Amino acid sequence: MSNPLAHISGAASVRTARLLHRYDRVLRRRSPLGHPPTSVERLLIAIPHWRPTGSTADAKQSGSADERTARLLNCISSLREIPSAGTDIVVFTNRAEETEARLRHSFDASVSIAAAARALEPNGLKELRLTVTAWRPGRLYRHGFGLSWAHKPLFRAALDVGNISHLLYLEDDMLFGPANLDYWVWGRQCLHGTGLIPGFVRFERFSGDSWLTDLKSSIPRPHDTVPTMDDAEWFSMPNPYQALYVLDRALAIDHFQRSPSRSRIRSRMRPHDDLASASHGPIYDDAPAPQRWRTVVPLGPEGIHSAALVEHTSANYAADPSTALGSIRLSEVFDG
């Protein structure tokens, strides 16, 4: 039986989110975005990492502490390959000491338990720095999903650090490497002036094949594509969810001024739960007609361009026969 108080609270939060959205649209007019940067000067990355506690505060059931830690290590390993003049990774976690110990054992990098603001300090050695930041639930909202929103104040503060050119948020069971970031920077150039931004498509490896995480059926080959320079053809996926987002400085300024996805309460007008909504970023903001969201991905020789693909290492959808998600092979994204 559902909790009546929870239902009332949920309905009230949605109404509040809609009122705040109207306020933002009236008083916070959108300014024209400047031309996106052609390269990454300094990258700031935030990752939420939940270690299971065995209590009702657990964010979700998706593996043991060892399994989740292994995924985090794989995630950071993929990020370490990104060349940058100083990259900072902040891991927000409910178990800081255990997480810091595993990272220190696994990586030859500067690893510290500290406030997230450490990542904003000058990185004189231009090396990878790993900051583990302890997260504790708030007084009112105590669910583990709140961990996924802990990065927002850090990203907002990063706007005051002039040489931080790009922000990346991703869940701890995602792989994201140099080809993905290069693609996104290139895509921003291609799509500048269209109101669209480059997106990503999740896939999972299971039973010797690759499966599309967020698709329930094959889709018709797109005909209403958006052509851009370099002969790229971009199209919109039926489900834009990607468990990550990237911002350059222009997008970040607009995001923290106007986006409903900049705070948990404002995001209640959007689809998905608190955990998923934290990774929306600018996906749903000011989508140009007839698009329903801003993200598009380019066609490649065999379907979706390979650089737009990001691996979801939990592979929990492809392994679950009770859901249609994760049931479409990557090679069969288009029907016919």
C-alpha positions as CSV (number, residue, x, y, z in Angstrom):
1,M,0.0,0.0,0.0
2,S,1.3,3.4,-0.9
3,N,2.1,6.0,1.8
4,P,-0.5,8.8,1.6
5,L,1.9,11.3,3.1
6,A,4.5,10.4,0.5
7,H,1.9,10.8,-2.3
8,I,0.9,14.2,-1.0
9,S,4.5,15.3,-0.6
10,G,5.3,14.1,-4.1
11,A,2.4,16.0,-5.6
12,A,3.3,19.2,-3.8
13,S,6.9,19.0,-4.9
14,V,5.8,18.7,-8.6
15,R,3.6,21.7,-8.2
16,T,6.4,23.6,-6.6
17,A,8.8,22.6,-9.4
18,R,6.3,23.9,-12.0
19,L,5.9,27.2,-10.2
20,L,9.7,27.7,-10.0
21,H,10.0,26.9,-13.7
22,R,7.5,29.6,-14.6
23,Y,9.4,32.0,-12.4
24,D,12.7,31.1,-14.1
25,R,11.2,31.5,-17.6
26,V,9.8,35.0,-16.8
27,L,12.6,36.4,-14.8
28,R,15.6,34.6,-16.3
29,R,15.6,35.2,-20.0
30,R,17.9,33.1,-22.0
31,S,21.0,34.9,-23.3
32,P,22.6,33.9,-26.6
33,L,25.2,31.3,-26.1
34,G,28.7,32.1,-27.2
35,H,30.7,29.9,-29.6
36,P,31.7,26.7,-27.9
37,P,35.5,26.1,-27.2
38,T,37.4,24.0,-29.7
39,S,39.5,22.2,-27.0
40,V,39.5,21.2,-23.4
41,E,41.7,23.4,-21.2
42,R,40.9,21.9,-17.8
43,L,38.3,19.2,-17.0
44,L,36.4,18.7,-13.7
45,I,34.6,15.4,-13.2
46,A,32.1,14.4,-10.6
47,I,31.1,10.8,-9.8
48,P,28.6,9.6,-7.2
49,H,29.6,6.3,-5.6
50,W,27.2,4.5,-3.3
51,R,28.6,1.6,-1.2
52,P,25.8,-0.6,0.0
53,T,25.0,-0.5,3.7
54,G,22.3,-3.2,4.0
55,S,19.8,-0.6,5.3
56,T,16.8,1.1,3.8
57,A,19.0,4.0,3.0
58,D,20.6,2.1,0.1
59,A,20.1,3.9,-3.1
60,K,19.4,0.7,-5.1
61,Q,20.2,-2.9,-5.4
62,S,22.9,-3.3,-8.0
63,G,25.7,-5.4,-6.6
64,S,27.9,-5.8,-3.6
65,A,30.3,-3.3,-2.3
66,D,33.2,-5.1,-4.1
67,E,31.2,-5.2,-7.3
68,R,30.3,-1.5,-7.1
69,T,33.9,-0.6,-6.2
70,A,35.2,-2.6,-9.2
71,R,32.9,-0.6,-11.5
72,L,34.1,2.7,-10.0
73,L,37.7,1.7,-10.6
74,N,36.9,0.8,-14.2
75,C,35.1,4.1,-14.6
76,I,38.1,6.1,-13.3
77,S,40.5,4.0,-15.4
78,S,38.7,5.1,-18.6
79,L,38.7,8.7,-17.5
80,R,42.5,8.7,-16.8
81,E,43.1,8.3,-20.5
82,I,41.7,11.7,-21.3
83,P,44.6,14.1,-21.9
84,S,44.1,17.5,-20.2
85,A,46.2,20.1,-18.5
86,G,45.1,19.0,-15.1
87,T,42.1,16.8,-14.5
88,D,40.3,16.7,-11.2
89,I,37.9,13.8,-10.3
90,V,35.7,14.2,-7.3
91,V,34.1,11.0,-6.0
92,F,31.1,11.8,-3.7
93,T,30.4,8.7,-1.5
94,N,28.7,7.6,1.7
95,R,31.8,5.6,2.7
96,A,34.8,8.0,2.2
97,E,37.4,6.0,4.1
98,E,36.8,2.7,2.4
99,T,36.6,4.4,-1.0
100,E,39.8,6.4,-0.5
101,A,41.7,3.3,0.5
102,R,40.7,1.5,-2.6
103,L,41.6,4.4,-4.9
104,R,44.9,4.9,-3.3
105,H,45.8,1.3,-3.7
106,S,44.6,1.2,-7.3
107,F,46.0,4.4,-8.8
108,D,49.3,6.2,-8.9
109,A,47.7,9.6,-8.4
110,S,47.1,12.2,-5.7
111,V,44.2,10.8,-3.6
112,S,42.8,12.7,-0.6
113,I,39.7,12.7,1.5
114,A,38.7,16.4,1.4
115,A,35.9,18.9,0.7
116,A,35.0,18.9,-3.0
117,A,36.4,22.5,-3.2
118,R,39.9,21.0,-3.3
119,A,39.3,20.2,-6.9
120,L,38.9,24.0,-7.6
121,E,42.4,24.8,-6.4
122,P,45.2,25.3,-8.9
123,N,46.6,22.1,-10.2
124,G,50.2,23.2,-10.6
125,L,51.6,19.8,-11.5
126,K,49.0,19.3,-14.2
127,E,48.3,15.8,-13.0
128,L,45.3,13.7,-12.2
129,R,43.9,14.5,-8.7
130,L,41.3,12.3,-7.0
131,T,39.3,13.9,-4.2
132,V,37.0,11.7,-2.1
133,T,34.3,13.7,-0.5
134,A,32.1,12.3,2.2
135,W,28.3,12.7,1.7
136,R,25.8,12.7,4.4
137,P,22.0,12.9,4.0
138,G,20.2,16.1,4.7
139,R,17.8,16.6,7.6
140,L,14.7,16.2,5.5
141,Y,15.6,14.3,2.4
142,R,17.6,11.3,3.7
143,H,17.3,8.8,0.8
144,G,20.6,7.6,-0.9
145,F,19.4,9.2,-4.2
146,G,20.4,12.5,-2.7
147,L,24.0,11.5,-3.2
148,S,23.6,12.0,-7.0
149,W,22.8,15.7,-6.4
150,A,25.9,16.5,-4.3
151,H,28.0,17.6,-7.3
152,K,25.7,20.6,-8.2
153,P,27.3,23.1,-5.7
154,L,30.7,22.1,-6.9
155,F,29.9,22.6,-10.6
156,R,28.3,26.0,-9.8
157,A,31.4,27.1,-7.9
158,A,33.6,25.9,-10.8
159,L,32.2,28.8,-12.9
160,D,34.4,31.1,-10.8
161,V,37.6,29.2,-11.8
162,G,38.5,30.7,-15.2
163,N,40.6,27.8,-16.6
164,I,38.0,25.1,-15.9
165,S,36.6,24.8,-19.4
166,H,34.5,21.6,-19.2
167,L,32.4,19.8,-16.6
168,L,31.5,16.1,-16.7
169,Y,29.1,14.2,-14.4
170,L,28.7,10.5,-14.8
171,E,27.4,7.6,-12.7
172,D,30.1,5.2,-11.4
173,D,29.2,2.3,-13.6
174,M,29.9,4.2,-16.9
175,L,33.0,4.2,-19.1
176,F,34.0,7.5,-20.7
177,G,37.2,7.9,-22.6
178,P,39.1,10.4,-24.9
179,A,37.1,9.5,-28.0
180,N,33.9,10.3,-26.2
181,L,35.1,13.7,-25.0
182,D,36.6,14.6,-28.4
183,Y,33.3,13.6,-30.1
184,W,31.4,15.9,-27.7
185,V,33.6,18.9,-28.3
186,W,33.5,18.3,-32.1
187,G,29.7,17.8,-31.9
188,R,29.3,21.2,-30.1
189,Q,31.1,22.8,-33.1
190,C,28.9,21.0,-35.6
191,L,25.6,21.8,-33.9
192,H,26.4,25.4,-32.8
193,G,23.4,27.6,-33.8
194,T,20.9,24.8,-34.0
195,G,19.9,24.7,-30.3
196,L,21.0,21.1,-30.2
197,I,23.8,19.4,-28.3
198,P,25.6,16.1,-28.9
199,G,24.3,13.2,-26.9
200,F,25.4,9.7,-25.9
201,V,23.8,6.2,-26.1
202,R,24.4,3.6,-23.4
203,F,25.1,0.0,-24.2
204,E,25.8,-3.1,-22.2
205,R,28.0,-6.2,-22.9
206,F,26.2,-9.4,-22.0
207,S,26.3,-13.0,-23.3
208,G,28.9,-12.2,-25.9
209,D,27.0,-9.3,-27.5
210,S,26.3,-5.6,-27.1
211,W,22.8,-4.4,-26.1
212,L,21.2,-1.0,-26.1
213,T,20.5,-0.1,-22.5
214,D,17.7,2.4,-23.0
215,L,15.8,1.1,-26.0
216,K,12.9,-1.4,-25.9
217,S,12.6,-2.0,-29.6
218,S,14.4,-1.3,-32.9
219,I,13.6,2.1,-34.5
220,P,13.0,3.1,-38.1
221,R,16.0,4.5,-39.9
222,P,15.8,8.2,-39.4
223,H,14.9,10.4,-42.4
224,D,14.5,13.8,-40.6
225,T,18.2,14.1,-39.7
226,V,20.0,17.3,-39.0
227,P,22.9,17.8,-41.4
228,T,26.0,19.7,-40.2
229,M,29.5,20.3,-41.3
230,D,31.8,17.3,-42.1
231,D,28.8,15.6,-43.7
232,A,27.5,14.5,-40.3
233,E,23.9,13.5,-40.0
234,W,22.4,13.8,-36.5
235,F,19.1,12.3,-35.2
236,S,17.2,12.1,-32.0
237,M,16.9,8.8,-30.0
238,P,13.5,7.8,-28.6
239,N,14.9,7.8,-25.1
240,P,17.6,10.5,-24.4
241,Y,18.7,9.2,-21.0
242,Q,22.4,8.7,-20.8
243,A,23.4,8.7,-17.1
244,L,25.9,11.5,-17.7
245,Y,26.2,15.0,-19.0
246,V,28.9,17.3,-20.3
247,L,28.9,21.1,-20.0
248,D,31.3,23.7,-21.5
249,R,31.4,27.1,-19.8
250,A,28.6,28.6,-22.0
251,L,26.2,25.7,-21.3
252,A,27.1,25.7,-17.6
253,I,26.3,29.3,-17.1
254,D,22.9,28.9,-18.8
255,H,22.3,25.6,-16.9
256,F,22.8,27.2,-13.5
257,Q,20.7,30.2,-14.3
258,R,17.7,28.6,-15.9
259,S,17.6,24.8,-16.0
260,P,15.0,22.9,-13.9
261,S,17.7,20.2,-13.7
262,R,20.0,22.5,-11.7
263,S,18.3,21.5,-8.4
264,R,16.5,18.4,-7.0
265,I,13.2,20.2,-6.2
266,R,13.1,22.0,-9.6
267,S,13.8,18.7,-11.4
268,R,10.5,17.2,-10.1
269,M,8.7,18.4,-13.2
270,R,11.0,16.2,-15.4
271,P,10.7,12.4,-16.0
272,H,12.7,9.9,-13.9
273,D,13.4,9.6,-10.2
274,D,15.9,11.7,-8.2
275,L,18.8,9.5,-9.1
276,A,18.3,9.7,-12.8
277,S,17.2,13.3,-12.9
278,A,20.6,14.4,-11.5
279,S,22.2,13.3,-14.8
280,H,19.8,15.2,-17.1
281,G,22.0,18.3,-17.4
282,P,20.7,20.4,-20.3
283,I,19.0,17.5,-22.1
284,Y,15.5,18.9,-21.8
285,D,16.2,22.6,-21.8
286,D,14.8,24.7,-24.6
287,A,14.6,22.0,-27.2
288,P,14.1,23.5,-30.6
289,A,10.9,22.5,-32.4
290,P,10.0,19.8,-33.4
291,Q,12.5,18.1,-31.1
292,R,11.4,16.9,-27.6
293,W,14.9,17.2,-26.2
294,R,18.2,18.8,-27.1
295,T,20.5,15.8,-27.5
296,V,21.1,14.2,-30.9
297,V,23.6,11.6,-32.0
298,P,25.3,11.2,-35.4
299,L,24.9,8.3,-37.8
300,G,27.9,6.1,-38.3
301,P,28.8,3.5,-41.0
302,E,27.0,0.8,-38.9
303,G,24.3,2.7,-37.2
304,I,25.1,5.0,-34.3
305,H,28.6,6.7,-34.5
306,S,30.9,4.7,-32.2
307,A,32.2,7.7,-30.3
308,A,28.6,8.5,-29.2
309,L,28.4,5.0,-27.5
310,V,29.2,4.7,-23.7
311,E,29.3,1.4,-21.9
312,H,27.1,0.8,-18.9
313,T,29.2,-1.8,-17.0
314,S,26.5,-2.9,-14.6
315,A,24.7,-4.6,-17.6
316,N,21.8,-5.1,-15.3
317,Y,19.2,-4.5,-18.0
318,A,20.5,-6.9,-20.6
319,A,20.7,-9.5,-17.9
320,D,17.2,-9.0,-16.7
321,P,14.5,-11.0,-18.7
322,S,11.7,-9.1,-16.9
323,T,12.3,-5.8,-18.7
324,A,12.4,-4.9,-22.4
325,L,15.2,-2.5,-21.8
326,G,18.5,-3.9,-22.9
327,S,16.9,-6.4,-25.2
328,I,17.9,-4.8,-28.6
329,R,21.3,-5.6,-30.0
330,L,23.4,-2.6,-30.9
331,S,23.7,-4.0,-34.4
332,E,19.9,-4.1,-34.7
333,V,19.2,-0.5,-33.6
334,F,17.4,0.2,-36.9
335,D,14.6,-2.1,-38.1
336,G,14.4,-3.3,-41.7
